[in-house]
Structures are given as C-alpha cells and as structure tokens.
Amino acid sequence: MDRRWQRVSRWGVALVWIAVVAFGCSGAPRSALLFVSNEGDGTVSVIDLATRSVVATVEVGKRPRGLGLSPDGSRLYVALGAEDAIGVVDTERLTLVEKIDAGSDPEAFAVHPETGHLYVSNEDEGTATVLNPASGEHLAVIPVGIEPEGVACSPRGDRVLVTAESTSTVHVIAVPEHEEVGVVLVGARPREAAFTPDGERAYVTSEIAGEVALLDLERGEIAKKVKLEGTEAKPKGVVLLAERGELFVTTGRGNSIEVLDAETLEHRASIPVGKRVWGLTASPDGRLLFSADGLDDAVSVVDVETRERIEQIPVGERPWGLVALAR
C-alpha cells in the first residue's frame, strides 16, 4: 500500500475513534434514576433503573418522607419533618446542597409544574405553606384541616389538593390566589391524592375507611368510591396510568398493590409486594411500578403488564416515599 494512503487510513481510524469517544461521553443517554426516602436512617437511596441497583446514598436529615422534583429535574426536594425543613439535593452531583425552612412538621408536598413553588402540608399546625425554593420565601400559609398530609397539584397548575387525616377532608386551593375554594368530606384518614390528566377529577385514598374515592372537583363531591377487600387493606399510595385506564393503590399492612379500573373503580387485580407498603411511583415509561416496602427496608419492582413483582431492591431503613427522574 502507498505510504500516503497508509497515513490517511490511520488518520481516518483515529478520527472515527475520537468521534466515538466524544459521543460516548456527551451524547449517550443516561439512565433514569429512582429516589427513595428512608425515614428510619435519614437518607435517600438513589437507584439506577438500568441496572436496578443502588448507586448512591445521600444523608439528608431527620425523618425524610415526601419527595418531589423541580420542573427541570435538577433538584430533588425532601420533606424533613423533624427539622421543619425541605432538603435540596443536586440530582447531578447527588449531594445535599441546602435546607429551606418549610414551616412546622412538613409531611409531604407537591411541586407546581410551571413556577416550581412547593405546596407543603404542615401536619401539626393544620396549614399548607406555599414555598418559593429559589428564594426561601413563604408566599402564603393557608389553613386547612387537622393533620394535613397528602398534597397534589393539578396538571394545569390551577388547583392544589390537601388531604387532612383527622377531619377526613380534602381541601381545594385555588392557584395563584392561594385561597381555599372547596372542601370535600371523604372516608376516615385520607392519605394521598392524584389528579386525572384533565385536572377535573382526582382520586383519594382513605386509610382507616379502606376506601378509594373519585372526586368530581367541579361539583365538589364524591363521584364514585370503593372499599378495598380485606381487613388488612389500608390504602395509602396512589398512581394513575391513564393510558392503561388503571389506578394502582398501595395497602399498607395489606402488603399489596391493588389494581382498579380508573373509570369505574372496579377491582382488576391484586399484586403481592413487601411488608407495610407505603409510597408508590411509576417508571418514566410507565412499564414498571416501584413500592416502598417499609418493614422490609426494600423497594419492590412490579411489571405493569404481567402484574407480577419481579425484584426487590434493598435500600435504607423504613423507606417511605419515591420519585423517578428521566435522564
């Protein structure tokens, strides 16, 4: 071979390898991450969903429960009930960067999809605090029922729901007015809420009543409700997969995820998972569900299509909340 062509050939190969390496470093997609709050040991476990293994453990503070992500995914927020604060974790570096005053005993919260403001339930004060995480400013403090817990923000960002455990009520807050515009009486000890995609209805789990209710928010009333079978069923976490027309509900000491028809609330299936199952979330593609198995110190992985638990991943002590981040 002519030496000139040898040199050209070698340069060509080198350039190809440079391109491959450059693409591998900057263009290859990163895996989705699952964040899990561990109430017992004050940490957040970080699970790589490609390998389904824990890749980091972040120490965040005392009694972490509710989790949420900033609209751009750059920040993970953690409710630290025993510190009256929201912890802020950088989702790239996986480190705690800040703690923000959130009012007394923050239990859970929702992140507004546009402004990024946090709507926080203050359990021992019977209020909801509206927090700007960028400035730390409290924009409003809204009286709600006794022992507020679950918080949900509508897809349009025009309404926020707060469940109040001791008064068995769901409080409807208008945004941006930050005023209560309705109260719906539900079953005993409501825990979580989840909106339908149009924002006109919402599902609410009631732990002591063993019920799941579908609320008509325009009418301010319960449209449908169902009592879950089994004396051990204590509904807590709730996830709607609208494209499947299915609602998934964790049952606490019932140790299962119940599958309901999203429109009729008819029971479709029961999926056994771990002990004392609390939080629930779906993978970004909706193919998997993840439940926080509080007494197993683990997270169950459920295949949505087959309705089977396919794995259990050890995490920290007493996992409570979960949220997934697409990368």
C-alpha positions, -999 to +999 in steps of 0.1 A: +000+000+000+012+035-008+026+052+024+003+083+018-028+061+019-015+044+050-012+078+067-047+088+055-061+055+066-046+058+101-058+094+105-093+082+094-094+055+120-081+079+146-108+104+138-135+077+140-124+067+174-123+103+186-159+107+174-170+075+191-154+086+224-168+121+222-203+107+215-199+082+243-190+110+268-216+136+258-243+121+236-252+088+251-284+088+272-281+084+309-303+060+328-334+071+347-330+074+385-353+064+413-350+083+446-363+067+478-366+084+512-356+063+541-374+076+572-355+054+597-319+064+589-323+099+574-311+091+539-322+090+503-313+059+483-306+065+446-313+036+423-301+034+387-331+020+368-310+005+340-293-018+365-318-016+393-291-012+418-284+015+445-257+038+431-256+064+459-269+070+494-274+107+504-276+117+540-304+144+541-316+148+577-342+137+603-373+119+592-374+123+555-407+115+539-422+133+509-402+137+478-405+158+446-385+171+417-380+206+404-396+211+369-362+209+352-352+178+372-321+195+386-332+195+422-347+168+444-368+181+473-371+161+506-396+169+534-376+167+567-404+165+592-383+165+623-362+195+611-391+217+599-373+219+566-371+209+529-338+194+520-325+201+485-304+175+466-284+183+434-295+154+411-263+156+391-238+155+420-262+136+443-253+157+472-274+177+497-268+214+489-293+233+511-321+231+537-350+255+535-374+265+563-408+249+554-429+257+585-436+232+613-436+195+606-436+192+568-451+159+559-455+159+521-457+184+493-464+190+456-443+209+431-461+234+408-454+223+372-446+258+360-435+281+389-417+253+408-432+265+440-437+239+467-471+234+484-462+218+518-485+202+543-476+212+579-491+183+599-490+196+634-503+231+625-532+223+602-518+245+575-503+244+540-473+265+533-465+279+498-428+280+495-405+295+468-375+272+469-353+296+449-356+324+475-368+305+506-398+329+508-431+317+523-456+331+498-487+320+518-498+300+547-533+285+542-554+270+570-567+235+561-580+206+582-564+188+611-532+168+604-528+175+567-507+150+548-511+143+511-507+172+486-513+171+448-511+198+422-533+197+390-516+193+356-526+228+347-514+242+380-546+259+388-556+238+418-539+221+447-555+194+469-545+188+506-558+158+525-565+162+562-563+130+582-581+138+614-610+157+598-614+133+569-615+162+544-599+172+511-592+209+508-592+225+474-569+255+470-571+279+440-538+289+424-524+316+422-549+331+446-538+307+473-573+306+488-594+276+498-623+273+474-638+240+485-638+211+510-649+175+503-657+151+531-642+116+524-635+084+543-616+083+575-579+093+574-573+104+538-536+100+528-529+108+492-545+123+461-538+121+424-554+142+396-567+129+363-549+144+332-577+170+326-575+182+362-613+179+366-612+148+389-590+133+415-585+100+433-581+100+471-571+071+493-586+068+529-565+045+552-589+038+581-620+036+559-602+013+535-616+033+506-606+049+473-628+077+461-630+095+428-638+132+433-657+154+409-639+187+416-663+209+397-692+197+418-672+194+449-684+158+457-675+122+455-685+107+421-676+071+430-659+052+458-649+016+465-639-002+496-609-025+491-613-061+501-595-075+532-594-062+567-557-055+564-560-032+534-551+004+544-550+024+512-521+049+510-501+055+478-518+060+445-506+061+409-528+067+378-516+052+345-542+070+323-530+054+291-539+020+305-571+032+322-558+018+355-553+030+391-527+014+414-530+017+452-507+005+480-524-011+510-500-005+540-502-036+562-522-053+534-488-059+517-501-055+482-507-032+453-544-032+442-553-025+406-585-007+399-603+004+367-597+041+366-632+050+355-654+025+374-631+017+403-638-020+397-612-043+411-589-058+384-560-075+403-540-077+435-502-078+433-484-091+464-453-070+474-433-063+506-443-056+542-461-024+552-461-009+517-463+029+516-452+051+487-457+042+451-444+056+418-440+045+381-410+044+359-408+073+333-420+049+306-449+035+327-438-001+324-427-006+360-441+003+394-420+008+425-433+005+460-417+014+493-418-017+515-414-001+549-407-031+571-386-049+545-362-019+541-366-025+504-383-014+472-405-038+451-403-037+413-435-046+396-441-054+359-473-035+350-481-057+321-477-091+338-489-077+372-460-095+390-433-084+413-400-092+395-375-080+420-370-064+455-341-040+459-326-034+494-325+003+504-322+022+537-342+019+569-380+022+566-384+035+531-414+059+527-416+080+495-404+075+459-400+096+428-384+088+394-363+111+372-359+105+335-324+113+323 
